[in-house]
Amino acid sequence: MSSASPTGRTDVRRHDREIIALALPAFGALVAEPLFVMVDSAIVGHLGTPQLAGLGVAAALLQTGVNIFVFLAYATTAAVARRLGADDLPAALQQGMDGVWLALLLGLAVIAVAVPTAPWLIDAFGASATAAPYGTTYLRVSALGIPAMLIVLAATGVLRGLQDTKTPLYVAVGGFSANAALNALLVYGAGLGIAGSAWGTVIAQWGMAAVYLTVVIRGARRHGASLRPDLAGIRASGRAGVPLLVRTLSLRAVLMIATAVAARLGDADIAAHQITLTLWSLLAFALDAIAIAGQAIIGRYLGASDAAGARAACRRMVQWGVLSGVVLGLLVALVRPLFMPLFTTDADVIHQLTPVLLVVAVTQPVAGVVFVLDGVLMGAGDGPYLAGAMLVTLAVFAPVALLVPVFGGGLTALWWTVAGVMMGTRLITLALRARSGRWAVTGAVRAR
């Protein structure tokens, strides 16, 4: 039967409805997350430059530390969605509880390291003598919220696996609102300064974690899943997350290398590079929303032993990725004149930004497919392949990027290595895996 048949059109519409229903709320929740740091920066910025500088260093450390553990969301989504597809909701919720317990244990371990080493970490990241005390204070207080942040990641994965991306959106919006109010109250009303900003964020994060735990625990009790920690289940969650941790660290290494190279090119180049990274991150949120839908949908299909349905959903999501990339690329190209003045009026920086943003615009369709296939393979539990593919990408990207200044290349050449070489390598490795079909392993638990 051809894809133009009534059945084919019905399947396409069904896939579209599922993608939109999951991706739109996921995008809202993703956009809400970085607003925490923006609120802290806006409020602390009025305290003084040293306070803002200290916050900048501490926030970078916190974001890096938490983002390393994003596998708590990804691996949990895939595992829970598989069991949901297999019509075993108690096992799905039990898998979710194992992920939450793992998040709590990892969070406590991070606190044990971060609190005593906070002064050294702040100093190692280059904070000035005047900013370092503020950075240390913010990091030590904010570290107390890391277990909450990791619980939120794991619980978000549970709900996404259950095909629910609306609740994470509501919690994210509520958490952002509470964070803004608490920061203003504690920094200015209570006169706690930068410590008040940190405490406000910690309270908001634990409030979010409490809401998530309430939802997940109620579901577990309703369906007879155990709330007690299961060491075997926690170890299984950890093993599933290791390949995704490798993938994340490799991707972080790519971005760190790119930033290090940009810093060697000059002040205007590194400034333009940071602005481009900000836009790149915003675009990534839109594309990652489709990837999140992919994780949930693909996991459910494979859990239901419907490999054909999973492959059909994959094809449709790739089409969505291409279309989204084209639309985003056109928007970047069209709004460049309006976007650049929001960040800088420096003529040298704008001169560097103009061609670099065109590189970003042209390569968005490639990024759209990469994000989608990344989400599909995560949903399939194909973590080991993703880890290997990202290590290959790092091995290809690093020497090319490091040679940019050697051969007299500028920021535009560097971004061709980021958006072209790096994303192109990822596209090739992920597309080869998708075409092979070896990722479509069915069953409530991925056997291999």
Buried (B, 14 or more C-beta within 10 A) or exposed (E): EEEEEEEEEEBBEBBBEBBEBBBBBBBBBBBBBBBBBEBBBBBBEEBBEBBBBBBBBBBEBBBEBBBBBBBBBBBBBBBBBBBBBBEBBBBBBBBBBBBBBBBBBBBEEBBEEBBEBBBEBBBEBEBEEEBBBBBBBBBBBBBBBBBBBBBBBBBBBBBBBBBBBBBBBBBBBBBBBBBBEBBBEBBBEEEBBBBBBBBBBBBBBBBBBEBBBEBBBEBBEEBEBBBEBBEEBBEBBBEBBBBBBBBBBBBBBBBEBBBEBBEEBBEBBBBBBBBBBBBBEBBBBBBBBBBBBBBBBBBBBBBBEBBEBBBBBBBBBBBBBBEBBBBBBEBBBEBBEEBBEEBBEBEBBBEBBBBBBBBBBBBBBBBBBBBBBBBBBBBBBBBBBBBBBBBBBBEBBBEBBBEBBEEEBBBBBBBBBBBBBBBBBBBBBBBEBBEEEEBBBBBBBBEE
